[in-house]
Amino acid sequence: MMGLRHSKSLGRRDLPDQTKQGNKMKSFRSFRLDVADQCLWRGQARVPIAPKAFDVLRYLVENPGRLVTQDEILEKLWPETYVNPEVFRKYILDIRKTLGDRPDKPEFIETVTKRGYRFIAPVVDESTPKPPDLLLQKEVAPQTGASKQE
């Protein structure tokens, strides 16, 4: 099984398990991270963000207040892939630019020199399990329940 070989002793949830939980939405300040549809919102506007930068932001937001090392992020997100440290730093830079964050006065991502990153903004979990389409069930139920006896 690919990916399991690299999930040694980190003790955190694996990302594939998180995506099975239905519609996941996390909000922080004026942003909303829609995990199910993989997009970032600011108010009603969709904010463009590259897929890999989104993945890094998602991991940080799902681990708020906790120091996360670069190695941990890389192992969780891309266990079978080598990612150059400079490319990873570019993802962090892109996320900061997207959020309007500054490394010298962070509001979202704090850099802990030589150790990793910490998502410092308060995160609100607005996730709800994806409910079955009740309206569709109500429309279908009378049709199937009203079958004529022959």
C-alpha positions as CSV (number, residue, x, y, z in Angstrom):
1,M,0.0,0.0,0.0
2,M,1.6,3.2,-1.1
3,G,2.1,5.9,1.5
4,L,1.8,3.6,4.5
5,R,5.5,2.9,4.4
6,H,6.3,6.5,5.1
7,S,3.7,7.2,7.8
8,K,6.1,6.2,10.7
9,S,5.3,7.4,14.2
10,L,3.8,10.8,13.4
11,G,0.5,9.8,15.1
12,R,-1.6,12.4,13.1
13,R,-4.5,11.7,10.9
14,D,-3.6,10.7,7.3
15,L,-5.0,13.1,4.7
16,P,-6.9,10.4,2.7
17,D,-9.0,9.6,5.9
18,Q,-9.9,13.3,6.3
19,T,-11.4,13.6,2.8
20,K,-13.9,10.8,3.5
21,Q,-15.7,12.9,6.1
22,G,-17.8,14.8,3.5
23,N,-17.9,18.6,3.2
24,K,-15.1,20.1,5.3
25,M,-14.9,23.8,5.7
26,K,-12.4,25.7,8.0
27,S,-12.6,29.4,8.5
28,F,-9.9,31.7,9.8
29,R,-10.2,35.5,9.9
30,S,-11.9,36.5,6.6
31,F,-10.9,33.3,4.8
32,R,-12.7,29.9,4.3
33,L,-10.8,26.8,3.3
34,D,-13.1,24.4,1.4
35,V,-11.4,21.1,1.7
36,A,-14.0,19.1,-0.3
37,D,-13.8,21.4,-3.3
38,Q,-10.2,22.4,-2.8
39,C,-10.7,26.1,-2.9
40,L,-10.0,29.1,-0.8
41,W,-12.6,31.9,-0.3
42,R,-12.4,35.4,1.1
43,G,-15.9,36.5,1.8
44,Q,-17.8,35.6,-1.4
45,A,-14.8,35.7,-3.7
46,R,-12.8,32.7,-4.6
47,V,-9.1,33.2,-4.1
48,P,-6.7,31.6,-6.6
49,I,-4.1,29.4,-5.1
50,A,-1.9,26.7,-6.7
51,P,-2.8,23.1,-5.8
52,K,0.4,22.3,-3.9
53,A,0.3,25.6,-2.0
54,F,-3.4,24.7,-1.2
55,D,-2.3,21.3,0.2
56,V,0.4,22.9,2.4
57,L,-2.1,25.5,3.7
58,R,-4.7,22.8,4.3
59,Y,-2.2,20.8,6.4
60,L,-1.3,23.9,8.5
61,V,-4.9,24.9,9.0
62,E,-5.8,21.4,10.1
63,N,-3.1,21.5,12.7
64,P,-3.6,25.0,14.2
65,G,-1.3,26.2,16.9
66,R,1.0,23.2,16.5
67,L,4.6,23.4,15.3
68,V,4.8,21.4,12.1
69,T,8.1,20.6,10.6
70,Q,8.8,20.7,6.9
71,D,9.6,17.0,6.9
72,E,6.3,16.2,8.5
73,I,4.4,18.2,5.9
74,L,6.3,16.6,3.0
75,E,5.9,13.1,4.4
76,K,2.1,13.6,4.9
77,L,1.4,15.3,1.6
78,W,3.9,13.8,-0.9
79,P,5.4,10.6,0.8
80,E,6.8,9.2,-2.5
81,T,8.1,12.5,-3.9
82,Y,11.3,14.5,-3.4
83,V,10.5,18.2,-2.9
84,N,13.4,20.6,-3.0
85,P,13.5,22.7,0.2
86,E,13.5,25.9,-2.0
87,V,10.3,24.8,-3.8
88,F,8.7,24.2,-0.4
89,R,9.7,27.6,0.8
90,K,8.1,29.0,-2.3
91,Y,4.8,27.3,-1.4
92,I,5.0,29.1,2.0
93,L,5.8,32.4,0.3
94,D,2.9,31.9,-2.1
95,I,0.5,31.2,0.8
96,R,1.7,34.2,2.7
97,K,1.2,36.4,-0.4
98,T,-2.3,35.0,-1.0
99,L,-3.3,35.6,2.6
100,G,-1.6,39.0,2.8
101,D,0.7,37.7,5.6
102,R,4.1,38.9,6.4
103,P,6.9,36.8,8.0
104,D,8.1,39.7,10.2
105,K,4.5,40.3,11.6
106,P,2.7,37.1,11.0
107,E,-1.1,36.9,11.3
108,F,-1.5,33.4,9.8
109,I,1.8,31.5,9.5
110,E,4.6,31.8,12.0
111,T,8.0,30.6,11.1
112,V,10.0,28.9,13.9
113,T,13.5,29.2,12.6
114,K,15.3,25.9,11.9
115,R,12.2,24.0,13.2
116,G,9.1,24.6,11.1
117,Y,5.9,26.5,10.8
118,R,2.9,27.1,13.0
119,F,-0.6,28.3,11.9
120,I,-1.4,31.0,14.5
121,A,-4.8,32.4,13.4
122,P,-7.8,31.1,15.2
123,V,-9.5,28.3,13.1
124,V,-13.2,27.6,13.2
125,D,-14.3,24.2,12.0
126,E,-17.5,24.7,10.0
127,S,-17.6,21.1,8.7
128,T,-20.8,19.3,8.4
129,P,-21.3,15.8,7.3
130,K,-22.7,15.7,3.7
131,P,-26.4,15.0,4.3
132,P,-28.3,13.0,1.8
133,D,-30.4,15.1,-0.6
134,L,-33.6,15.3,1.5
135,L,-35.5,17.2,-1.2
136,L,-34.7,14.6,-3.8
137,Q,-35.8,11.8,-1.4
138,K,-39.1,13.6,-0.6
139,E,-39.8,14.0,-4.4
140,V,-38.9,10.3,-5.1
141,A,-40.6,8.8,-2.1
142,P,-44.2,9.6,-3.1
143,Q,-43.7,8.3,-6.6
144,T,-42.1,5.0,-5.4
145,G,-44.5,4.6,-2.5
146,A,-47.6,5.2,-4.5
147,S,-47.3,2.2,-6.7
148,K,-50.6,0.7,-7.9
149,Q,-51.6,-2.8,-6.9
150,E,-52.2,-5.0,-10.0
